Amino acid sequence: MSTQLFSHSQILMAGVDEVGRGCLFGPVVAASVVLEENAIATFEEIGVKDSKQLSEKRRQILAKEIKNLAISYHISYASSQEIDRLNILKASLLAMQRSITKLSVTPQLCLVDGNQKIPNLTIPQKTIVGGDSSSPLISAASILAKVWRDQLIIRLATKYPHYDLENNKGYGTKKHRHALQQYGPCFHHRRSFKLNYG
């Protein structure tokens, strides 16, 4: 879809956010969502807000609505191995950069959650601290990223049943840490995170 279809008064904006930054297991996942500036309020009207404030079922419902309403969206990630090689901040920014550059349209402005600008991005960007709770566009991106990542972790949980992944989604719960001490890390664990693997 070309941006030429839109009048000059309709600015195409992208909201960008990542999830899974504090996890011990799995990738950090980022999503970008594009909407016309004058249509962003639509997300607020359907109940889009920070993914952490929504139930799993509500996130899944909203994710479908966001995909239907968005002009474009894309979900990307940086693997556990990339996190270990780059560090978690750089890997998070890399995942966000990938999600933006793979959009089917080029936004005129990117709203980025946090205080770090995305490197190597030619599109103008604005960082917003707490953007996942104050910007419906960033909130929409956080929902898509969260739903996609949770579904990935649930699939991986069947392959790695020891770590209680279906419940902790890769975060360092007591049960997860105990399993790490007992069984050690698997391929998808982040070795750079300072853990007692036993």
C-alpha positions in Angstrom: 0.0 0.0 0.0 1.5 3.3 -1.0 1.5 6.4 1.1 0.5 8.3 -2.0 -3.0 7.1 -1.4 -3.2 9.4 1.6 -3.6 13.2 1.5 -0.7 15.3 2.8 -2.8 16.3 5.8 -3.0 12.7 7.0 0.4 11.9 8.6 1.2 8.2 8.8 2.5 7.4 12.3 4.0 4.2 13.6 3.9 3.1 17.3 6.8 0.8 18.3 7.3 -1.2 21.4 9.0 -4.4 22.6 8.3 -7.1 25.1 10.3 -9.8 26.9 13.2 -7.6 27.8 13.4 -8.9 31.4 12.9 -12.5 30.6 15.5 -15.3 31.1 14.2 -17.3 28.2 13.3 -16.6 24.6 13.6 -13.6 22.2 12.8 -10.0 22.8 9.9 -9.2 20.5 9.0 -5.9 18.9 6.0 -4.7 17.0 5.3 -1.7 14.8 1.7 -0.5 14.1 0.9 2.2 11.5 -2.2 4.4 11.5 -3.2 7.8 10.3 -2.6 10.4 13.0 -6.3 11.4 12.9 -7.4 7.8 13.5 -5.3 7.0 16.5 -8.1 7.8 18.9 -9.9 4.7 17.4 -7.5 2.5 19.3 -8.4 4.2 22.6 -12.1 3.8 21.8 -11.9 0.0 21.5 -10.0 -0.2 24.8 -6.4 -0.4 23.6 -4.0 0.3 26.5 -0.7 -1.0 28.0 -0.7 -4.7 27.4 0.3 -5.3 31.0 -3.0 -3.9 32.1 -5.0 -6.3 30.1 -6.0 -9.9 30.5 -4.6 -12.5 28.1 -8.0 -13.0 26.6 -8.6 -9.3 26.1 -5.1 -8.9 24.5 -5.9 -11.6 22.0 -9.3 -10.0 21.1 -7.7 -6.6 20.7 -4.8 -7.9 18.7 -7.2 -9.1 16.0 -9.0 -5.7 16.0 -5.6 -3.8 15.8 -4.6 -5.9 12.8 -7.9 -5.1 11.1 -7.7 -1.4 11.7 -3.9 -0.8 11.1 -2.7 0.4 7.7 0.3 -1.8 8.3 2.0 -3.7 11.1 5.0 -6.0 11.5 6.3 -8.1 14.4 10.1 -8.9 14.6 12.4 -10.2 17.2 16.0 -10.6 18.3 17.0 -14.1 19.4 18.5 -15.1 22.8 21.8 -15.5 21.0 21.7 -12.0 19.6 20.8 -10.7 23.1 23.9 -12.5 24.5 26.1 -11.1 21.8 24.8 -7.5 21.7 23.3 -7.0 25.2 19.6 -6.7 25.9 19.3 -2.9 25.2 20.9 -3.2 21.7 19.0 -6.3 20.9 15.7 -4.6 21.9 16.5 -1.7 19.6 17.5 -4.1 16.8 14.1 -5.9 17.1 12.3 -2.5 16.9 14.3 -1.4 13.9 13.5 -4.7 12.1 9.8 -4.3 12.8 9.8 -0.8 11.3 11.9 -1.5 8.3 9.7 -4.5 7.3 6.5 -2.5 7.3 4.6 -2.4 4.0 4.4 1.4 4.2 6.9 4.0 5.3 5.6 6.0 8.3 6.4 9.7 8.5 7.0 9.6 12.2 7.7 6.7 14.7 6.7 6.9 18.3 9.1 4.8 20.3 8.4 3.6 23.8 11.2 4.5 26.2 14.1 7.1 26.1 16.3 5.4 23.5 16.2 6.3 19.8 16.4 3.4 17.4 19.8 3.4 15.6 20.1 3.4 11.8 16.6 4.6 11.3 16.1 7.2 8.5 12.5 7.9 9.6 12.0 10.7 12.1 11.3 9.3 15.6 10.1 10.6 18.9 10.8 8.7 22.2 8.1 8.7 24.8 8.9 7.4 28.3 5.9 5.4 29.5 4.6 5.5 26.0 3.0 2.0 26.3 0.5 3.6 28.8 0.2 7.1 27.3 0.1 6.5 23.6 -2.7 4.3 22.1 -0.4 3.7 19.1 2.4 2.4 21.2 0.0 0.5 23.3 -1.3 -1.3 20.2 2.3 -2.3 19.3 2.8 -3.6 22.8 -0.3 -5.8 22.5 0.7 -7.3 19.2 4.2 -8.0 20.5 3.0 -9.5 23.8 0.4 -11.8 22.1 2.9 -13.0 19.5 5.6 -13.7 22.1 3.3 -15.4 24.5 2.1 -17.7 21.8 5.7 -18.5 20.8 6.6 -19.3 24.4 3.6 -21.6 24.9 4.6 -23.5 21.8 8.2 -23.8 23.1 6.9 -25.0 26.5 5.9 -28.3 25.0 9.5 -28.9 23.9 11.0 -27.7 27.2 8.5 -28.8 29.8 10.8 -28.5 32.9 10.8 -24.7 33.1 7.0 -24.0 33.6 7.1 -21.7 30.6 3.4 -21.8 29.9 2.9 -20.0 33.2 6.0 -17.8 33.5 6.3 -16.9 29.8 10.1 -16.9 30.2 10.3 -14.6 33.3 12.5 -15.6 36.2 9.9 -17.0 38.6 11.0 -19.1 41.6 9.9 -22.3 39.8 11.8 -21.3 36.6 15.0 -20.5 38.5 14.7 -23.8 40.5 14.4 -25.7 37.2 17.5 -23.9 35.9 19.4 -25.1 38.9 18.1 -28.6 38.4 18.3 -29.1 34.6 20.5 -26.2 33.5 19.7 -23.8 30.6 18.4 -24.9 27.2 19.1 -23.4 23.8 16.7 -20.5 24.2 18.0 -19.3 27.6 20.0 -16.1 27.8 23.5 -17.0 29.0 24.4 -13.3 29.5 21.8 -12.9 32.2 23.6 -13.4 35.6 21.9 -16.6 36.9 22.8 -19.5 39.0 22.4 -22.3 36.6 23.7 -24.8 39.1 
